[in-house]
């Protein structure tokens, strides 16, 4: 099920109360419009009715993609992350939550720390892709650019689909580089690194750029 409620915050620019909807959990089957808003980037925004300033509101939310058997917890702080892991891993010991333990066998669980990561993960899984492979592709793309342009720092890397699969590199100095990749690349990485990917993602809830670096360099990943 989905859970949400109406809330307000004070606009820091003009002092006006700004209404917004806070989602504690979002079920993609029950609320497809909210999923669409998330992918488009508007779910966490609110516009002040007085000064028209747009605000991003960050709060914990559990994104539940039933079609692809995925749960993603947006955890803005460490305690939220700890609580989610405890909830999943100790569910079988809690009365009435045995279904979580059963779901764990077939579900993918992820933790992200910001809105951009949540949007990216939601997009990846909605397309039926493996986020572990995508993170490795992002890592390769960043390394290739950095080797070619060592004086230009890569700040962020994100997967995108518009309309082709691509990796967007955000470069210091407000530059954007887009690298399109094909499914042959995805399939090749998935097959060649299958064992490393599976070994390093077992019981690992945070699959990100640093995770990909750890897999490629053979360093132990902290679970």
C-alpha positions, 0 to 999 in steps of 0.5 A: 500500500501507499502512505502519504499525507498533506503537510506545509513548510515555511518558505525561506524567501517570503515566509509563506506557508507552502503546502505539499504531499509527503509520501511515506511509501509509494506503491507503483501499482496503486499510484502510477501517477506518483511514480510518473511524477518521481521519474519526471522529477516533480514528486519532491518539489513544491512551489511557493504560492506567494513568491513562486520559488521552487523548493526541493523537499527531501524526506524518507520514502519507501518506493515499492515497485511491485511489477519488478519486485523492488523496494528502494528506501530513500534514507537521508540520514544514517539512522533511517538507513539502519532502521530499514536494514533492521526492518528487512533483516529481522522481519521474520522475528516480528509477529505479522511480518513473516511476509517480508521474510518470504519476499526477501527471497524474491525481492531486490532491496536498495538504499539510496541517500538522495532524490537523484539516486532514487529517480535513477534506480526507479528508472533502471528497474522500471526498464527491467535493467540490473542496476549493478551492471548500470553502475559498472557501465557508469564507472567505465564511462567516467574512467574513460572520460577522466583518462582522456581529459585528466584536467576536467573533474567528473562530479556526478554520473547518472543513467538516463533514457531519452530515448536511448540508454545513456550515461550522463557525466556532469563535469566541473565547470557546468559541462554535461557529456552524454555517452550512449551505450547499446545492449550488447555492452550491457550484456557483455559486462553482465556475462563477463562480470557475473560472478564478481557482481553476484559475490559482491552484491549479496546482502548489500543494500547500497549499490552505487558508483563506489560499489562498482569501483570496489567490484572492478578493483577487487576491494572488499565491499562493506555491507 
